[in-house]
Amino acid sequence: MTVILTNPTERTRFLKFMVVGAFGAVIDFGVANLLSHFLDMPLVYAGTISFTCAVISNFIWNRYWTYPDSRSRQLHHQLGMFFIVNVVGVAIRIPILHFVEPPLISFFTSARLLPSFSPEFLARNLTLAIAVGIVMLWNFFVNRYWTYNDVD
């Protein structure tokens, strides 16, 4: 984490990685909604397809924009590495979503902080933000030092 704060090149890469990730999230949500709402595809299938589309998009943008000097590995090999990192990221995310939301619902129910939002809404979104933050850091560092370790 210190390297992001102290090294301008790594900080720029991290910011680009975040932009790519945000674009990937738009693809993920967009494809999932299109497939599930307009084609009546079950969310499990739509979500799997949308996740795959987002990973491919993120890989392309990261390979050619965030890490343009990363070319020592063949494209398909590097894509496989990137995909594995993202699958592990999903495996990290699922328990966070499962275990963090219930105590936050209890907290927001008892705190009665914002009457215009339900405790479930607040807990769900805070839990998602926590999971996204943790997985983003996982994805960045593992991709930086494994998938794109051929970059100075």
C-alpha positions in Angstrom: 0.0 0.0 0.0 2.9 2.3 0.8 4.1 2.0 -2.8 0.9 3.6 -4.1 1.4 6.6 -1.8 5.1 7.1 -2.4 5.6 6.1 -6.0 4.0 8.4 -8.6 4.2 5.8 -11.3 2.4 3.2 -9.1 -0.1 5.8 -8.0 -1.0 6.6 -11.6 -1.3 2.8 -12.4 -3.6 2.4 -9.4 -5.8 5.3 -10.5 -6.0 3.8 -14.0 -6.7 0.4 -12.5 -9.6 2.0 -10.6 -11.0 3.7 -13.7 -10.8 0.4 -15.6 -12.5 -1.3 -12.7 -15.3 1.2 -12.6 -15.8 0.8 -16.4 -15.9 -3.0 -15.8 -18.5 -2.6 -13.1 -20.7 -0.7 -15.6 -20.2 -3.6 -18.1 -21.0 -6.2 -15.4 -24.2 -4.5 -14.3 -25.2 -3.5 -17.8 -24.8 -6.9 -19.4 -26.4 -8.7 -16.3 -29.4 -6.4 -16.5 -29.8 -6.6 -20.2 -29.7 -10.4 -20.2 -31.9 -10.9 -17.1 -34.5 -8.2 -17.8 -34.8 -8.3 -21.6 -34.0 -11.9 -22.3 -35.4 -13.3 -19.0 -32.2 -15.2 -18.4 -31.7 -16.4 -14.8 -29.5 -14.1 -12.9 -26.9 -16.8 -12.2 -26.3 -17.3 -15.9 -26.6 -13.6 -16.7 -24.2 -12.7 -13.9 -21.7 -15.3 -15.1 -21.7 -14.0 -18.6 -21.6 -10.4 -17.4 -18.7 -11.2 -15.0 -16.8 -12.8 -17.9 -17.4 -9.8 -20.2 -16.2 -7.4 -17.4 -13.1 -9.4 -16.8 -12.2 -9.5 -20.5 -12.8 -5.7 -20.8 -10.8 -5.0 -17.7 -8.0 -7.2 -19.0 -7.8 -5.5 -22.3 -7.9 -2.0 -20.8 -5.3 -2.9 -18.1 -3.0 -4.6 -20.6 -3.0 -1.7 -23.1 -3.6 1.3 -20.9 -2.6 0.6 -17.3 0.3 -1.7 -18.1 1.2 -0.9 -21.8 4.7 -2.1 -21.3 3.7 -5.6 -20.2 4.3 -7.9 -23.1 6.6 -10.7 -22.0 3.8 -13.2 -21.7 1.6 -14.4 -24.4 -1.9 -12.8 -24.5 -3.8 -15.9 -23.6 -1.5 -16.8 -20.7 -1.7 -13.4 -19.2 -5.5 -13.4 -19.6 -5.7 -16.7 -17.8 -3.6 -15.3 -14.9 -5.8 -12.2 -14.8 -9.0 -14.3 -14.8 -7.7 -16.4 -11.9 -7.0 -13.3 -9.8 -10.5 -12.1 -10.5 -12.1 -15.5 -9.6 -10.2 -15.4 -6.3 -11.5 -11.8 -5.9 -15.0 -13.1 -6.2 -14.2 -15.8 -3.6 -13.0 -13.1 -1.2 -16.1 -11.0 -1.9 -18.8 -13.6 -1.3 -18.0 -14.2 2.4 -17.7 -10.5 3.0 -21.2 -10.0 1.6 -22.5 -13.0 3.6 -21.0 -12.2 7.0 -20.8 -8.4 7.1 -24.3 -7.4 6.0 -26.3 -9.0 8.9 -24.5 -7.1 11.7 -24.7 -3.9 9.8 -28.5 -4.4 9.4 -28.7 -4.8 13.2 -26.5 -1.7 13.7 -28.5 0.5 11.3 -31.8 -0.8 12.7 -30.8 0.1 16.3 -29.1 3.4 15.3 -32.0 4.8 13.2 -29.6 7.2 11.5 -31.2 8.1 8.2 -35.0 7.7 8.2 -35.1 8.1 4.4 -33.1 4.9 3.9 -34.0 1.4 5.2 -31.4 -0.3 7.4 -31.2 -3.1 4.7 -30.4 -0.5 2.0 -27.7 1.1 4.1 -26.2 -2.2 5.2 -26.2 -3.7 1.7 -24.5 -0.7 0.2 -21.9 -0.3 2.9 -21.2 -4.0 2.8 -20.8 -3.9 -1.0 -18.5 -0.8 -0.6 -16.3 -2.7 1.9 -16.1 -5.8 -0.4 -15.3 -3.7 -3.4 -12.5 -1.9 -1.6 -10.9 -5.0 -0.3 -11.2 -6.9 -3.6 -9.9 -3.9 -5.6 -6.8 -3.9 -3.4 -6.4 -7.6 -3.8 -6.9 -7.4 -7.6 -4.5 -4.5 -8.0 -1.6 -5.9 -5.9 -1.8 -9.5 -7.2 -2.2 -8.4 -10.8 0.6 -5.9 -10.4 3.1 -8.3 -8.8 2.0 -11.5 -10.6 0.1 -10.9 -13.8 2.0 -7.8 -14.8 5.2 -8.4 -12.9 7.3 -7.8 -16.1 6.7 -4.1 -15.7 9.4 -2.0 -13.9 
